[in-house]
Amino acid sequence: MSLLTKLFAVARSPGRRFFCLLSGVTIVLSAQAAALEEQGKRANPRTIIPHQTTAYVRDKEAAFLLDELSEFKAQLMAWNDTELPSARMLGVLMKAMFMPFARESLNPGKSTLDATGLRPKVSEGFLMLNSPRIVRIDLGPQITLKPFAAVDIVGGEASVPFVVTNSRPVPVVFSLRVGEGASKELRTIKLRSGQTFGFFWDFAWVDADSLVATASYGEEEKEFTLPCRRWEAATVRVRVLDERGKPTPARVYLTGADGKARAPKEVMHRIVTDSYAQPYAGEYFFYTPGEFEVRLPVGATVIEAVKGMEYYPERTTVDVSRAGSTVELRLRRLSNLKRAGWFSGETHVHMNLFGENRMRPEDALIIAKAEDLNVINSLNCNDPATETINDQRYFEGRPHAVSEGEYILYFGEEMRNNLYGHVGFLNLKSFVEPAYSGWPRSKFPYDSSPNYYQAIKAKAQGGVVTYVHPGSDGEWAVDFALQAADSFDVMCQGDEENNTRNWYRLLNCGFRVPISAGTDSFLNVPEHLIAGAGRVYVQSGPRLTYGDWIEGFKKGRSFATNGPLLTFSVDGCTPGNDAIVLPEGGRTVDVKGEAISIVPMDAVEIVVNGKTVRRIEATGDKRMIEVTERLEIAETSWVAFRVRGSGHRLAPNDGAVYAHTSPVYVQVGGRPLAFKADALHLDNNINRLIMKVRKQGIFEGPDKLIEVEDLFRKAQGVYRDIADRAAN
């Protein structure tokens, strides 16, 4: 193992421990942690970066630097006095730092960044982070300690963030001793000139009002005192109740009197991610089955329970006493769409990725219940490091056995090729092989098999094909033209506005494509997207079955949302029903819509053929908007209902509040719907895809490339025919 790989493997867990001295770094490793380090893995990381660097990064020092910055940032955000804007910005920059390595993994031998180039960026990252709790040590001509807040000690335990900068023109070996006598611990770090590095030091034995620390390098030594603020601790019992007064699963945010987010022991403490520049990233939360106990500092504690989009969130402040407290949060309903046969779901969740087995189906079902997510499609896919198909052992070709009542877990498949895009297969009866292509250093390294062929196999067994996080120049335009795809994830971890524009282009070419939503949430990664925070509601009948839900989903009896709940009709016809047929010349139609929401909305819009024809601004508390309008429809059209709103912390995956129905189709005079500009735009998308495949694709021989191009040219012909019809 490299020096930096070993630097931070400190474990205070039970079990055999041993000391190791290597190149000026003193560490304490548990046997379990040591085994994981030998495999190049970190035990239970908070963020996705250590998983990604294990899979993609060959430069171990570079991987370690990225891992430690990512984990330090995430841990620091547990305190409510951390400056979140700079931490969120760092999250976006971290992704940019990592991407060259991802490209390197796909193009071996073309490395664009190594540890030497990365080290200054990581140093800047540590310096970007601001919190009064950081103990900053500068190693200049003298050792300087910058002001910091007192260390909070709760029940004898403390977690202290240190950031150390070497301002000297030469490398130094820096040592930090904390504690006295039998409690003394040592940390030694080698820092290059100009390097800044951060780490957390956890203590479980503090019974004094201060910690004595000694910093040294070379002959320079300085002793200083870390003042402590002691908190008595007490056990709090919490029950989250539904409208009937019964315990119910929920997402819980909890901040103790010391300003730190807390969770029960043995419960995964999760974090709202900032990987896509989410404006409210950084909040810690956890899932409860309805009742839990947690050890907290005595004083004012804030607890909030959230359960999907049909319950108002409930927030309370509790004065935790030394004797402990019992708290009940009773949730109130905003709506009950199940009574009208509407059930929520999403198309794209991963229970475990990166070869982990951290989550079980029972855990996924608790999350579904906590998010009030009736159908959760967990997609099995390849692990980039091991070629394993994650969670394939849970695939049953039917709803998983843990499913119960109004909550269904179904394991499907995500077909992945990084040139053609990723595509989800729902309602599979048998697994489609192979599950991936075009992955270097795997048994399927070639791009000779586009998604189209696998999608056809899925559809042949009754599967539903949905393009997940679709980019602008992926294969989706090909597969819709060739009738190999069914739905389009307008809401996902990508840009909803761009996805919406592309979806509109498909609709304007005459394809009846229902809206879809999938978060791409990795349930095994604490700092990631929240399952169901973007979802699709499907009208499937009075009693939920997976088959009925899939049928309603395919027909477009649906709307996608990250908060607002919609009803919509044109002349009494709701989305997903047969088209309204009007005579030549068309006529006026009645449009009705309603949006209600737990988060404020700015406006609702009526959209015809991709253009906003009416916009109604929200008033009052902006949580309900009703619309009754008359529209003149003179040509074959599709009509839909859309909500726009500013960002909100209860729409955590996105930068804005958003909801959109599937279309109501209106047929005028028997004429087809065809827009030349949209058809030519998609034709051009395919042309860009062909150019990308020629440049980046890996094929066994030129004949395989020709086969792929011929398939794509066939789809281009479909769009050119549409453009001709529109012109004529």
GIBELKA-V346665 format. One record per residue. N is the residue number from 1. PHI is phi in whole degrees, 0 to 359 (NA if undefined). OMEGA is omega in degrees with one decimal (999 if undefined). BURIAL is I if it has 16 or more other C-alpha atoms within 10 Angstrom, else O. Layout:
# GIBELKA-V346665
n = [N,N]
phi = [PHI,PHI]
omega = [OMEGA,OMEGA]
burial = [BURIAL,BURIAL]
This chain:
# GIBELKA-V346665
n = [1,2,3,4,5,6,7,8,9,10,11,12,13,14,15,16,17,18,19,20,21,22,23,24,25,26,27,28,29,30,31,32,33,34,35,36,37,38,39,40,41,42,43,44,45,46,47,48,49,50,51,52,53,54,55,56,57,58,59,60,61,62,63,64,65,66,67,68,69,70,71,72,73,74,75,76,77,78,79,80,81,82,83,84,85,86,87,88,89,90,91,92,93,94,95,96,97,98,99,100,101,102,103,104,105,106,107,108,109,110,111,112,113,114,115,116,117,118,119,120,121,122,123,124,125,126,127,128,129,130,131,132,133,134,135,136,137,138,139,140,141,142,143,144,145,146,147,148,149,150,151,152,153,154,155,156,157,158,159,160,161,162,163,164,165,166,167,168,169,170,171,172,173,174,175,176,177,178,179,180,181,182,183,184,185,186,187,188,189,190,191,192,193,194,195,196,197,198,199,200,201,202,203,204,205,206,207,208,209,210,211,212,213,214,215,216,217,218,219,220,221,222,223,224,225,226,227,228,229,230,231,232,233,234,235,236,237,238,239,240,241,242,243,244,245,246,247,248,249,250,251,252,253,254,255,256,257,258,259,260,261,262,263,264,265,266,267,268,269,270,271,272,273,274,275,276,277,278,279,280,281,282,283,284,285,286,287,288,289,290,291,292,293,294,295,296,297,298,299,300,301,302,303,304,305,306,307,308,309,310,311,312,313,314,315,316,317,318,319,320,321,322,323,324,325,326,327,328,329,330,331,332,333,334,335,336,337,338,339,340,341,342,343,344,345,346,347,348,349,350,351,352,353,354,355,356,357,358,359,360,361,362,363,364,365,366,367,368,369,370,371,372,373,374,375,376,377,378,379,380,381,382,383,384,385,386,387,388,389,390,391,392,393,394,395,396,397,398,399,400,401,402,403,404,405,406,407,408,409,410,411,412,413,414,415,416,417,418,419,420,421,422,423,424,425,426,427,428,429,430,431,432,433,434,435,436,437,438,439,440,441,442,443,444,445,446,447,448,449,450,451,452,453,454,455,456,457,458,459,460,461,462,463,464,465,466,467,468,469,470,471,472,473,474,475,476,477,478,479,480,481,482,483,484,485,486,487,488,489,490,491,492,493,494,495,496,497,498,499,500,501,502,503,504,505,506,507,508,509,510,511,512,513,514,515,516,517,518,519,520,521,522,523,524,525,526,527,528,529,530,531,532,533,534,535,536,537,538,539,540,541,542,543,544,545,546,547,548,549,550,551,552,553,554,555,556,557,558,559,560,561,562,563,564,565,566,567,568,569,570,571,572,573,574,575,576,577,578,579,580,581,582,583,584,585,586,587,588,589,590,591,592,593,594,595,596,597,598,599,600,601,602,603,604,605,606,607,608,609,610,611,612,613,614,615,616,617,618,619,620,621,622,623,624,625,626,627,628,629,630,631,632,633,634,635,636,637,638,639,640,641,642,643,644,645,646,647,648,649,650,651,652,653,654,655,656,657,658,659,660,661,662,663,664,665,666,667,668,669,670,671,672,673,674,675,676,677,678,679,680,681,682,683,684,685,686,687,688,689,690,691,692,693,694,695,696,697,698,699,700,701,702,703,704,705,706,707,708,709,710,711,712,713,714,715,716,717,718,719,720,721,722,723,724,725,726,727,728]
phi = [NA,285,307,287,295,275,306,246,281,253,233,246,282,298,114,295,233,211,261,219,243,214,51,81,243,259,223,239,239,283,300,295,297,297,297,295,297,297,275,79,241,262,288,48,294,282,247,279,303,299,295,292,293,300,283,245,263,271,283,294,293,299,300,297,300,297,302,292,295,297,290,297,301,298,293,295,288,293,266,282,258,288,285,289,304,290,294,295,298,297,301,293,294,300,298,294,296,284,305,302,289,298,296,299,294,273,229,308,89,245,297,249,204,227,299,298,284,279,304,297,293,294,301,298,298,298,287,294,287,234,203,294,273,289,271,262,239,251,259,256,305,233,277,244,248,274,300,208,285,295,281,277,246,241,61,83,252,214,228,243,273,246,231,244,240,266,271,279,281,228,296,225,254,257,240,227,251,231,98,228,61,292,270,292,233,234,230,235,227,262,241,283,301,82,278,240,219,235,202,260,240,262,236,237,228,285,232,237,269,200,244,268,232,233,252,206,205,58,266,276,215,216,259,216,248,264,295,241,242,269,237,288,243,215,267,248,254,234,235,256,246,275,292,265,84,256,303,221,299,200,271,237,252,219,237,285,296,276,84,253,292,224,214,298,297,69,251,293,271,257,224,292,284,242,297,243,62,297,287,243,290,106,286,267,206,210,256,237,286,138,219,202,240,212,271,226,292,293,137,287,239,258,233,227,244,231,220,63,245,254,238,291,294,238,230,214,248,245,269,290,259,298,279,88,214,238,235,237,244,258,274,247,278,273,204,222,291,299,298,262,84,260,229,274,194,213,263,208,230,239,291,224,231,65,70,275,233,287,250,247,305,298,293,298,291,299,297,301,293,297,270,53,253,289,232,238,264,267,262,287,208,284,271,295,269,236,71,293,269,301,64,297,294,269,291,235,71,195,306,297,298,285,304,208,54,266,226,238,248,232,271,244,212,247,279,236,217,283,273,270,103,256,223,262,247,255,61,286,260,221,290,272,246,285,270,200,206,73,254,304,60,235,280,232,277,263,261,286,246,296,302,309,292,290,298,298,299,295,293,296,256,87,287,249,253,232,278,264,27,290,273,286,236,280,279,304,297,295,288,290,296,262,61,253,229,247,219,223,285,294,261,196,277,264,272,300,295,293,299,297,300,293,298,302,296,298,298,286,266,93,278,269,252,289,288,217,211,211,280,64,288,264,292,273,250,302,265,203,292,268,301,81,290,234,214,242,267,235,274,233,120,291,233,285,228,296,299,293,295,298,296,295,298,297,278,83,277,201,214,252,199,245,175,294,252,240,231,201,208,236,51,80,266,264,304,93,271,299,296,285,254,244,287,308,93,72,193,278,237,263,246,232,206,213,230,235,201,279,243,297,246,268,193,245,226,261,245,237,52,87,249,283,256,216,227,242,284,284,229,61,278,63,250,209,223,247,226,225,224,243,238,269,252,253,217,305,211,238,231,216,237,226,241,235,198,288,299,210,296,269,242,289,279,231,272,210,283,206,204,204,275,294,282,260,263,236,261,244,60,75,277,284,270,203,242,300,298,290,297,292,298,290,302,291,303,294,297,295,298,298,297,294,296,299,278,250,293,242,229,294,192,296,294,291,298,297,300,296,299,298,297,292,295,298,294,301,299,298,292,290,296,296,299,295,299,296,291,265]
omega = [178.3,177.9,-175.5,177.0,-177.6,-164.3,-169.8,-177.2,179.6,-179.4,177.3,-177.9,176.3,178.4,-177.4,179.1,179.5,179.4,179.6,178.1,-177.4,173.0,176.3,179.5,177.0,-176.2,171.4,-176.1,166.7,179.1,-179.8,-179.1,179.7,179.5,178.7,179.9,178.4,177.5,-178.3,-177.6,173.1,179.8,172.1,179.2,176.8,-170.6,-178.3,-173.5,179.1,174.8,-176.7,-179.1,175.3,-177.0,-166.8,-166.8,179.4,178.7,-171.6,177.8,177.5,179.0,-178.7,179.9,178.1,-179.5,-173.2,177.5,-179.1,-177.8,178.4,179.6,-177.9,-178.7,-179.6,-177.5,176.5,179.7,-175.8,175.3,171.3,178.6,-172.4,-179.0,-179.9,177.5,178.3,177.7,178.6,177.5,177.8,179.5,178.4,179.3,178.9,177.3,-174.7,-169.9,177.6,179.2,177.0,177.8,178.9,-177.5,179.4,179.2,-175.5,178.3,-178.7,-178.5,179.2,-174.8,175.6,-176.4,-179.8,178.3,-176.6,-172.5,177.7,179.9,177.8,176.7,177.4,178.9,177.8,-179.7,177.6,-172.4,-178.0,173.6,177.6,-176.7,-178.2,172.3,-176.4,-179.3,178.4,179.8,175.7,173.9,173.1,176.7,-177.5,177.9,-179.6,-177.8,178.4,179.4,177.4,177.3,178.5,178.9,-179.9,-179.0,179.4,-177.3,178.9,175.0,-170.6,176.0,176.0,171.3,-174.7,179.3,173.8,179.9,-179.1,-178.0,-178.0,175.4,177.4,169.3,-172.5,177.8,177.8,175.6,179.1,179.3,-177.5,175.7,-176.6,-177.7,-175.1,175.9,-174.3,172.6,-179.9,-176.1,173.3,-178.1,174.9,179.9,178.3,-175.4,172.6,-179.7,-179.2,177.4,172.0,174.9,-178.0,-179.9,-178.9,-171.8,-170.9,177.9,-179.4,179.4,177.5,174.6,177.0,-179.6,177.3,178.6,-179.1,166.2,-176.2,178.8,-177.9,-179.8,178.4,175.5,177.9,-176.0,173.1,179.7,-177.1,174.0,-172.5,177.8,168.2,-177.7,179.1,179.4,178.2,176.0,-174.4,173.8,173.5,-173.2,175.5,-175.3,178.0,-179.0,-179.7,177.8,-177.2,176.7,-177.9,169.7,-173.2,170.9,-176.3,178.5,-178.6,-178.7,177.9,178.0,-177.4,174.8,-176.2,179.9,175.2,176.5,178.0,177.1,179.6,177.0,-172.0,-175.3,174.2,-172.5,175.8,-173.9,-179.0,176.8,176.6,-174.0,-178.2,-179.7,173.1,-179.8,176.3,176.9,174.1,178.6,175.9,172.8,177.8,179.9,178.3,172.5,-180.0,178.8,-172.9,171.6,179.1,-179.6,-174.5,-179.0,179.7,179.6,178.0,176.6,180.0,179.5,176.0,-172.5,-178.6,175.8,170.5,173.7,-180.0,-175.6,179.5,173.6,-175.5,174.8,-177.0,-178.9,-179.3,-179.3,-177.1,-175.8,170.6,-173.9,173.0,173.8,-178.5,-178.4,176.8,-179.5,165.6,-175.6,173.2,-174.4,178.7,179.7,178.0,177.0,178.9,-179.6,-176.9,176.7,171.9,-167.5,-165.5,173.0,172.0,-179.6,175.6,170.0,178.3,173.5,-179.7,172.4,-172.8,-176.6,176.8,176.4,178.0,177.9,179.4,-179.6,176.0,178.1,178.2,179.5,-179.1,178.5,-176.8,-177.3,-169.9,-179.5,179.0,179.3,178.3,-171.8,175.8,-179.4,-175.9,171.9,-173.3,-177.4,-169.7,-173.9,176.2,169.5,-174.9,172.9,-177.8,-179.7,179.4,-179.2,-178.0,-177.7,178.9,175.9,-177.8,-173.6,179.7,-179.0,-179.9,173.4,-174.7,178.5,-173.6,173.1,-178.8,177.9,177.5,-173.9,169.7,174.7,-172.5,168.6,-171.8,171.8,-172.4,-177.8,-178.1,-175.6,-178.5,175.5,178.6,174.1,177.9,172.7,174.8,-175.7,-179.7,-179.8,-9.5,-176.2,179.3,174.8,176.8,177.6,178.6,179.1,174.1,178.4,174.5,-173.9,-170.4,179.3,-173.0,-177.7,177.1,179.9,-174.5,-174.3,177.7,179.1,177.7,176.8,-179.9,-177.7,-178.4,179.1,179.3,179.1,176.8,-175.6,178.9,177.5,-177.0,-174.4,-174.7,174.1,-175.9,-174.3,173.6,-175.2,-173.0,-179.7,176.3,-170.5,174.0,178.8,-176.6,174.3,177.8,-179.6,-174.9,-173.4,-168.6,-179.4,177.1,176.0,179.6,-179.8,175.9,-177.4,-178.7,-178.1,178.0,178.1,-179.8,179.3,180.0,176.6,177.5,-179.4,176.0,179.0,-178.4,171.3,177.0,177.7,179.3,-172.9,177.7,177.4,178.6,-179.5,176.7,-173.1,-170.2,179.5,173.4,-173.4,-178.9,-179.2,-175.5,178.5,-179.4,179.8,-176.6,178.9,176.7,177.7,162.1,-172.3,176.6,173.4,-177.9,174.3,-171.4,178.1,-172.9,-178.3,-174.8,163.1,-178.9,-179.6,178.4,179.9,178.6,-179.4,177.1,177.4,-179.7,-177.8,178.1,173.0,-163.0,165.2,177.8,-174.7,165.6,177.2,-176.6,177.3,-167.7,161.8,-171.9,175.8,173.0,-174.4,178.9,-178.9,-179.5,-179.5,175.7,177.0,177.9,-177.7,170.3,-178.0,179.5,178.9,176.3,-179.0,176.5,177.9,177.5,177.9,178.1,180.0,177.1,178.6,176.3,175.2,172.6,-168.8,171.1,177.2,-178.7,176.9,176.2,-175.6,167.8,-177.9,170.0,-174.0,176.6,178.9,176.1,-178.9,175.8,-178.9,173.6,174.0,-178.8,-176.6,176.9,176.9,177.6,-179.6,174.2,-178.9,175.0,176.8,176.4,-175.9,168.6,-175.1,171.9,-177.6,174.1,178.3,-175.5,-178.4,178.5,-169.5,163.0,-175.3,-178.8,-173.9,-174.2,176.6,174.0,177.9,177.8,179.3,-179.2,-176.8,177.7,164.9,-161.3,-178.1,-167.6,177.1,-177.9,173.9,-170.8,170.6,-176.1,175.3,162.2,-173.8,158.3,-175.9,-179.3,-179.1,-178.3,173.6,178.1,-177.0,178.2,175.3,-178.5,176.9,-174.4,-175.2,-179.2,178.5,179.7,177.4,-179.6,172.7,180.0,175.0,-179.4,177.7,177.0,177.7,179.2,178.9,179.2,-180.0,177.7,-174.7,-170.3,-173.9,177.5,-174.8,177.9,179.3,-176.3,179.9,179.1,175.4,179.9,178.4,179.8,179.6,-179.7,178.3,-177.8,177.7,177.0,177.3,176.7,178.3,177.5,-178.6,178.8,173.9,178.2,179.0,178.5,178.6,179.9,-178.6,-176.2,999]
burial = [O,O,I,I,I,I,I,I,I,I,I,O,O,O,O,O,I,O,O,O,O,O,O,I,I,I,I,I,I,I,I,O,I,I,O,O,I,O,O,I,I,I,O,O,I,I,I,I,I,I,I,I,I,I,I,I,I,O,I,I,I,I,I,I,I,I,I,I,I,I,I,I,I,I,I,I,I,I,I,I,O,I,I,I,O,O,I,I,I,I,I,I,I,I,I,O,I,I,O,I,I,I,O,I,I,I,O,O,O,O,O,O,I,I,I,O,O,I,I,O,I,I,I,O,I,I,I,O,I,I,I,O,I,I,I,I,I,I,I,O,O,O,I,O,O,O,O,O,O,I,I,I,I,I,I,I,O,I,I,I,I,I,I,I,I,I,I,I,O,O,O,I,I,I,I,I,I,I,I,O,O,O,O,O,I,I,I,I,I,I,I,I,O,I,I,I,I,I,I,I,O,O,I,O,O,I,O,O,O,I,I,O,I,O,I,I,I,O,O,O,O,O,O,O,O,I,I,I,O,I,I,O,I,I,I,I,O,I,I,I,I,I,O,O,O,O,I,I,I,I,I,I,I,I,I,I,I,I,I,I,I,I,I,I,O,O,O,I,I,I,I,I,I,I,I,I,I,I,I,I,I,I,I,I,I,I,I,I,I,I,I,I,O,O,I,I,I,I,I,I,I,I,I,I,I,I,I,I,I,I,I,I,I,I,I,O,O,I,O,I,I,O,O,I,I,O,I,O,I,I,I,I,O,O,O,O,O,I,O,O,I,I,I,I,I,I,I,I,I,I,I,I,I,I,I,O,O,O,I,O,I,O,I,I,I,I,I,I,I,I,I,I,I,I,I,I,I,I,I,I,I,I,I,I,I,O,I,O,I,I,I,I,O,I,I,I,O,I,I,O,O,O,I,O,O,I,I,I,I,I,I,I,I,I,I,I,I,O,I,I,I,I,I,I,I,I,I,I,O,I,I,I,O,O,I,I,I,I,I,O,O,O,O,I,I,I,I,I,I,I,I,I,O,I,I,I,I,I,I,O,O,O,I,I,I,I,I,I,I,I,I,I,I,I,I,I,I,I,I,I,I,I,O,I,I,I,I,I,I,I,I,I,I,I,I,I,O,O,I,I,O,I,I,I,I,I,I,I,I,I,I,I,I,I,I,I,I,I,I,I,I,I,I,I,I,I,I,I,I,I,I,I,I,I,I,I,I,I,I,I,I,O,O,I,I,I,O,O,I,I,O,I,I,I,I,I,I,I,I,I,I,I,I,I,I,I,I,I,I,I,O,O,I,I,I,I,O,O,I,I,O,I,O,O,O,I,O,O,I,O,I,I,I,I,I,I,I,I,I,I,I,I,I,I,I,I,I,I,I,I,O,O,O,O,O,O,O,I,O,O,O,I,I,I,I,O,I,O,O,O,O,O,I,I,I,I,I,I,I,I,I,I,I,I,I,O,I,I,I,I,I,I,I,I,I,I,I,I,I,I,I,I,I,I,I,I,I,I,O,O,O,I,I,I,I,I,I,I,I,I,O,I,I,O,I,I,I,O,I,I,O,O,I,O,O,O,I,I,I,O,O,O,O,I,I,O,O,I,I,O,O,I,I,O,I,I,O,I,I,I,O,I,I,O,O,I,O,O]
